[in-house]
């Protein structure tokens, strides 16, 4: 998998990922949620105390595949323009400058 675009809001995350055709979308989402939760709990141990039963992510998710009318570029532009002022501090804390890499 490769992260194409990412935007963290106060109560949700928009992410555009390229998933290899041999991997199911459900499997990709499970891996993404599992690995990111593990990283977050290691980096911010106090989260486990404030999260209900130690669960970082809800079990639900929304997936939109790209095609003729909704291209990957349209999705990336939407995510990158999704500017939630309240989340700016959260993003800076989670992804300090230089830690997240963009594909060009």
Phi, psi and omega per residue, in radians:
X1 nan 2.661 3.087
X2 -2.441 2.271 3.128
X3 -1.374 2.071 3.130
X4 -1.544 -0.725 -3.133
X5 -2.682 2.633 -3.084
X6 -2.615 2.371 3.061
X7 -2.467 2.174 -3.132
X8 -1.783 2.132 3.056
X9 -1.840 3.078 -3.103
X10 -1.090 -0.718 -3.036
X11 -2.105 0.149 3.097
X12 -2.841 2.970 3.141
X13 -2.265 2.341 2.969
X14 -1.791 2.274 3.133
X15 -2.518 2.375 3.073
X16 -1.962 2.040 -3.124
X17 -2.179 2.544 3.011
X18 -1.611 2.110 -3.114
X19 -1.942 2.244 3.122
X20 -1.034 2.553 -3.078
X21 -1.065 -0.421 -3.141
X22 -1.401 -0.062 -3.141
X23 -1.937 2.355 3.120
X24 -1.314 2.706 3.124
X25 -1.098 -0.754 3.132
X26 -1.037 -0.739 3.109
X27 -1.116 -0.725 3.125
X28 -1.100 -0.754 -3.140
X29 -1.135 -0.766 3.117
X30 -1.026 -0.795 3.137
X31 -1.107 -0.783 -3.127
X32 -1.070 -0.803 3.135
X33 -1.165 -0.740 -3.116
X34 -1.122 -0.883 -3.105
X35 -1.170 -0.692 -3.140
X36 -1.209 -0.657 3.104
X37 -1.130 -0.761 3.122
X38 -1.042 -0.797 3.134
X39 -1.084 -0.783 -3.110
X40 -1.123 -0.751 -3.136
X41 -1.191 -0.561 3.073
X42 -1.242 -0.723 -3.099
X43 -1.339 -0.604 -3.107
X44 -2.223 1.353 -3.051
X45 -0.998 -0.503 -3.123
X46 -1.132 -0.311 3.138
X47 -1.068 -0.656 -3.120
X48 -1.094 -0.512 3.136
X49 -1.319 -0.551 -3.083
X50 -1.664 -0.240 3.128
X51 -1.544 2.455 3.110
X52 -1.124 2.132 3.089
X53 0.925 0.460 3.088
X54 1.246 0.261 3.132
X55 -1.638 2.065 3.138
X56 -1.420 -0.798 -3.065
X57 -1.827 2.599 2.998
X58 -1.280 2.786 -3.135
X59 -1.292 -0.194 -3.080
X60 -1.578 2.803 3.054
X61 -2.834 2.823 3.075
X62 -2.081 2.363 3.129
X63 -2.201 2.385 3.053
X64 -2.281 2.107 3.080
X65 -1.479 2.771 3.141
X66 -1.698 2.700 -3.123
X67 -2.851 -2.554 -3.066
X68 -1.088 -0.916 -3.044
X69 -1.492 -0.630 3.107
X70 -1.935 1.745 -3.109
X71 -1.536 2.925 3.080
X72 -1.048 -0.635 3.124
X73 -1.130 -0.696 3.103
X74 -1.078 -0.776 3.137
X75 -1.127 -0.790 3.123
X76 -1.052 -0.772 3.139
X77 -1.108 -0.698 3.110
X78 -1.068 -0.846 -3.109
X79 -1.105 -0.800 -3.101
X80 -1.190 -0.432 3.127
X81 -1.619 -0.084 3.127
X82 -1.327 1.527 -3.022
X83 -1.754 1.822 3.102
X84 -1.786 1.810 -3.070
X85 -0.910 -0.670 -3.088
X86 -1.194 -0.355 -3.079
X87 -1.607 -0.130 -3.048
X88 -1.007 -0.730 3.107
X89 -1.149 -0.639 3.116
X90 -1.109 -0.791 -3.141
X91 -1.094 -0.743 -3.127
X92 -1.082 -0.631 -3.133
X93 -1.281 -0.731 -3.075
X94 -1.344 -0.628 -3.062
X95 -2.273 1.303 3.141
X96 -1.046 2.732 -3.102
X97 -0.862 2.283 3.100
X98 1.552 -0.205 -3.105
X99 -1.479 -0.644 3.130
X100 -1.653 2.319 -3.126
X101 -1.872 2.387 3.089
X102 -1.800 2.488 3.045
X103 -1.497 2.343 -3.138
X104 -1.874 nan nan
